[in-house]
Amino acid sequence: MTAQSFSDPWSGGARIDGYLSTDARALAVRMLNEDAARAADAERYRLAGYEREACGRWVVVYRDLFPVFG
């Protein structure tokens, strides 16, 4: 993920992150990149047959919103 601006297609083209400060925007980009890497790890574990380990990585990405394995 890059730090490029992204216009909201539903609201006249305003930036969807216009309310964020530069630091907050950088933090959001960093967090999204970290979660993307964790999601890729989870999928690699799942494809290798390690569902418990995959679920552990998904729990980190989705916090309390992902159903726990077991």
ZADO-1210 file (C-alpha; in nm, 4 decimals, padded with zeros to 6 digits):
<atoms>
<atom x="00.0000" y="00.0000" z="00.0000" code="MET" pos="1"/>
<atom x="00.1235" y="00.3443" z="-00.0795" code="THR" pos="2"/>
<atom x="00.0536" y="00.6812" z="00.0772" code="ALA" pos="3"/>
<atom x="-00.1135" y="00.8147" z="-00.2369" code="GLN" pos="4"/>
<atom x="-00.4336" y="01.0098" z="-00.1979" code="SER" pos="5"/>
<atom x="-00.7579" y="00.8350" z="-00.2758" code="PHE" pos="6"/>
<atom x="-01.0723" y="01.0237" z="-00.3648" code="SER" pos="7"/>
<atom x="-01.4094" y="00.9044" z="-00.2439" code="ASP" pos="8"/>
<atom x="-01.6127" y="00.8176" z="-00.5544" code="PRO" pos="9"/>
<atom x="-01.9417" y="00.8758" z="-00.3655" code="TRP" pos="10"/>
<atom x="-01.8949" y="01.2244" z="-00.2275" code="SER" pos="11"/>
<atom x="-01.7797" y="01.4533" z="-00.5041" code="GLY" pos="12"/>
<atom x="-01.4198" y="01.3386" z="-00.5068" code="GLY" pos="13"/>
<atom x="-01.2982" y="01.4618" z="-00.1686" code="ALA" pos="14"/>
<atom x="-01.0047" y="01.2782" z="-00.0118" code="ARG" pos="15"/>
<atom x="-01.1331" y="00.9980" z="00.2102" code="ILE" pos="16"/>
<atom x="-00.8498" y="01.0588" z="00.4566" code="ASP" pos="17"/>
<atom x="-00.8660" y="01.4374" z="00.4546" code="GLY" pos="18"/>
<atom x="-00.9473" y="01.4492" z="00.8264" code="TYR" pos="19"/>
<atom x="-00.6183" y="01.2780" z="00.9188" code="LEU" pos="20"/>
<atom x="-00.2996" y="01.4577" z="01.0080" code="SER" pos="21"/>
<atom x="00.0174" y="01.3644" z="00.8214" code="THR" pos="22"/>
<atom x="00.1342" y="01.1555" z="01.1179" code="ASP" pos="23"/>
<atom x="-00.2014" y="00.9798" z="01.1535" code="ALA" pos="24"/>
<atom x="-00.2086" y="00.9072" z="00.7798" code="ARG" pos="25"/>
<atom x="00.1433" y="00.7591" z="00.7983" code="ALA" pos="26"/>
<atom x="00.0370" y="00.5438" z="01.0940" code="LEU" pos="27"/>
<atom x="-00.2699" y="00.4186" z="00.9056" code="ALA" pos="28"/>
<atom x="-00.0571" y="00.3279" z="00.6029" code="VAL" pos="29"/>
<atom x="00.1942" y="00.1461" z="00.8257" code="ARG" pos="30"/>
<atom x="-00.0804" y="-00.0479" z="01.0034" code="MET" pos="31"/>
<atom x="-00.2447" y="-00.1465" z="00.6745" code="LEU" pos="32"/>
<atom x="00.0874" y="-00.2675" z="00.5357" code="ASN" pos="33"/>
<atom x="00.1546" y="-00.4720" z="00.8504" code="GLU" pos="34"/>
<atom x="-00.1924" y="-00.6270" z="00.8386" code="ASP" pos="35"/>
<atom x="-00.1484" y="-00.7084" z="00.4680" code="ALA" pos="36"/>
<atom x="00.1739" y="-00.8930" z="00.5502" code="ALA" pos="37"/>
<atom x="00.0022" y="-01.0827" z="00.8346" code="ARG" pos="38"/>
<atom x="-00.2872" y="-01.1735" z="00.6054" code="ALA" pos="39"/>
<atom x="-00.0412" y="-01.3091" z="00.3464" code="ALA" pos="40"/>
<atom x="00.1282" y="-01.5136" z="00.6207" code="ASP" pos="41"/>
<atom x="-00.2089" y="-01.6483" z="00.7333" code="ALA" pos="42"/>
<atom x="-00.2928" y="-01.7570" z="00.3808" code="GLU" pos="43"/>
<atom x="00.0456" y="-01.9281" z="00.3393" code="ARG" pos="44"/>
<atom x="-00.0132" y="-02.1202" z="00.6626" code="TYR" pos="45"/>
<atom x="-00.3660" y="-02.2157" z="00.5527" code="ARG" pos="46"/>
<atom x="-00.2473" y="-02.3415" z="00.2156" code="LEU" pos="47"/>
<atom x="00.0237" y="-02.5471" z="00.3881" code="ALA" pos="48"/>
<atom x="-00.2421" y="-02.7119" z="00.6057" code="GLY" pos="49"/>
<atom x="-00.1648" y="-02.5262" z="00.9295" code="TYR" pos="50"/>
<atom x="-00.5104" y="-02.3905" z="01.0060" code="GLU" pos="51"/>
<atom x="-00.4475" y="-02.3199" z="01.3742" code="ARG" pos="52"/>
<atom x="-00.1431" y="-02.1063" z="01.2915" code="GLU" pos="53"/>
<atom x="-00.3335" y="-01.9348" z="01.0095" code="ALA" pos="54"/>
<atom x="-00.6187" y="-01.8479" z="01.2464" code="CYS" pos="55"/>
<atom x="-00.3685" y="-01.7089" z="01.4948" code="GLY" pos="56"/>
<atom x="-00.2460" y="-01.4640" z="01.2321" code="ARG" pos="57"/>
<atom x="-00.6004" y="-01.3684" z="01.1293" code="TRP" pos="58"/>
<atom x="-00.6825" y="-01.2939" z="01.4940" code="VAL" pos="59"/>
<atom x="-00.3958" y="-01.0419" z="01.4968" code="VAL" pos="60"/>
<atom x="-00.5297" y="-00.8769" z="01.1797" code="VAL" pos="61"/>
<atom x="-00.8963" y="-00.8666" z="01.2847" code="TYR" pos="62"/>
<atom x="-00.8417" y="-00.8441" z="01.6608" code="ARG" pos="63"/>
<atom x="-01.1579" y="-00.9528" z="01.8413" code="ASP" pos="64"/>
<atom x="-01.3695" y="-00.9739" z="01.5252" code="LEU" pos="65"/>
<atom x="-01.2267" y="-01.3044" z="01.3959" code="PHE" pos="66"/>
<atom x="-01.3709" y="-01.6296" z="01.5283" code="PRO" pos="67"/>
<atom x="-01.1131" y="-01.8180" z="01.7341" code="VAL" pos="68"/>
<atom x="-00.9963" y="-02.1586" z="01.6111" code="PHE" pos="69"/>
<atom x="-01.0994" y="-02.4554" z="01.8157" code="GLY" pos="70"/>
</atoms>
